[in-house]
């Protein structure tokens, strides 16, 4: 849970954007939100009490994000209470993304955070992308609309307390 006084990293992607929108609809929290997503920054920038910081870096127009070596250096200036990460796939081995440099950036964010919560919708279940992101033991929690039975059937075994399911029936197809 996001609580007052926290510093939280918000990754890019549709699932993280949806989390930012949900947070924006809640009563104001005193939170520092750090992101590389211009879309997430726009949503959170309107929320009273939230301080929004963007990491510097190369602008990728297609995704409205900042990445690259400068983004990595900028990210390393922070320490996070929580990192909210998206991914393009989840398998028994762990989480996957489409590009190696994106996965490296996300691993840096996870390494700078006390807790890492990966946020993927059920459409990512069983999908493997080109770049390995994180193994399950390095993930503190999985926020998903996939049911526990679906994860188990796909061979994904999580530790007790590692799975956080959102209401089934609220499923959205999309990219993380």
PyMOL commands that set and color helices and strands:
alter all, ss='L'
color gray80, all
select helices_A, chain A and resi 14-24+38-45+69-75+100-111+122-124+136-138+148-153
alter helices_A, ss='H'
color red, helices_A
select strands_A, chain A and resi 7-10+31-35+50-54+58-60+65-67+80-85+89-91+94-97+113-119+131-135+141-144+163-165
alter strands_A, ss='S'
color yellow, strands_A
deselect
rebuild
show_as cartoon
